[in-house]
Amino acid sequence: MSGETEGKNALGYPLLKPKTPVPSDIQVSQDIVNEIGLLPMADLAKQIGLADDELIPWGIAKAKIPLTVRDRRKDQPQGNYVVVTGINPTPLGEGKSTTTIGLAQALGAHLGKPTFACIRQPSQGPTFGIKGGAAGGGYAQVVPMEEFNLHLTGDIHAVTAAN
């Protein structure tokens, strides 16, 4: 069962139009950004009930949320927690990140459930071409993938430089 209506997903956003054959991960990411666009973090914050001062913008598609939000929402009903760990990637590279993003897309965009995917910032391996990114892949990825794989918020660089 799906909450989708004509041309929109369960959350009311445009449906992706998968291409055949599926383009490279970077091309999928760039097509999503260019053809569909990114949801501004301020809009997302309103949808999930964050106050204006509980969102620290980091560009248009990234933000930090202070831990005080957890305290304010402590009386809210608890959700379910799914951990994706210890998967051997397929020959095409689908592993933990792709599975995590795919689950979040299925629960949120297709079933209309309030869903968050928490994934770590990738190591520097993708930057140097020695491993895949941690953005997922195909149509189950964090976009824009190059921004996510290279620097996200800059925190990892700050930690690396401090050590």
N, C-alpha and C positions, 0 to 999 in steps of 0.2 A: 504494500500500500504506500502511496506517495502523496505528499502534500503539494505536488507540482501543479501549476496551471499553465495555460498556453504561453510558452516562451519564458516562463519564470520558474525558479526553483521554490522550494517550500518557504524560503525566507523572503521571497519577492524580488530576488535579483535575477539578472539574465542568465539563461542556461548556457553552459558551454556547448560549443558545436565541435565535437571531436573531428579531426581530420584523418583521412586514410591515404597513405600510411601515416602513423603517428610521427610527427616531426621530432627532432632532437629535443632534449629537455630544455635547453636554452631557448629554442625557437618557440616551444609551448609557452614558456614563461613570458617571453616578449610579446607573443600574440595575445595572451590574456591581459597583460598590462595595456597594450595598445588598443585592442578591440573591445574589451569589457571594462577595463579600468580597475582601480583599487578603491576599496571602501575607506573613506577617511576615518581615522581613528576616533575623531570626535563623534561621528555617527554611531560607530560601534559602541563607544562608551555609553551613549544615551540608551542604546538598545539593551545593554546589560545592566543598566541602573547605576552607573558610576556618576558621582557628583563631578562638577566641572573641575574642582581642585584635586580630584583623584586621578587625573590623567596627566602625565608628563610627556608631551608630544616630542617625538624624535623624528621629524620629517612628517610627510603625509600618511605614511603607511606603517609607522612604528611608534610605539609609546612604551613608557614604563609606568607601572602601577605600584604605588607605595603599599607596604605591608599593613598600613592602617586600615585599608579596605577590608582586610580579613577581620579585623576587630569590629568594624561597623556592621559587617554582614554576619556576625557570629550566630544570630538567631534565625537566619535563613535556613530553609530545609537543606540538608546535605544531599549532594548528588552521588552519582556512581563514579568510581575511579577505575580506569582501565590502564594497565601497564603493559607496554609492548617492549619486550626485551629478549635478548638471546636468540634472535632469528638469524639463520644463515641466509645471506642474500641469494636470490635466484641467479641464474647465469646472466640475466639482463640487468642485474644490480638492484632489483627491488628488495628492500630489507626493512629495517625498523622504521625509518623515517617515512618511507612511502606507505607502509602499512598504517602508521599513526595518522598521517594526513588523510589517507583514504577512508579510514574509520570515521574521522571527524567530518569529512565531507558527506559520507553516507548518513550519519546520525543527524547532522545539522541541515545541510542543503536539501537532502532527499526526504528525511523523515520529520524535519522541523523541530528537532529537539535542541534545547540550549546546549551547545557543545563548545568546549575549548580544547585545543591541542597544545600541550606544553612540550616543546622539543628543545634540546640544548643547542647552543651556538656551535657550529662546526669547528673542528680543529683547522689548522692551517694547511692540512693535506691537500684540499681542493685547490688552494691558491697555487701550489707548486705542481699540480698535475699528478700527484702520486696516489690519490684516492678519489672516490666520488664525494660529492657534497653531502650535506645532511638535510637538504631541502626537500627530499623525496624525489619523485621522477614522474615523467609523463604528465598526465592530467591530475596526479595526486602529489602536488608539490607546493611549497611556500613560494610566493612570488612577491617581488622580483627575485629570482633565485640568485642572480649574480651579487646583488646587494646582501642577501642573507649569507651566502657562502663566503663572501670576502670580508665583511666587517660588521654587519648588523648594527649594534649601537656603539661599537668602539671599545666596549668593556674588556674584551679579551686582549686587545692591544694594550690597554692600560695595565692589566694584570701582568702580561708578559714583560712590559717595559719596567714595571716595578720590581720584578724579580731578576 
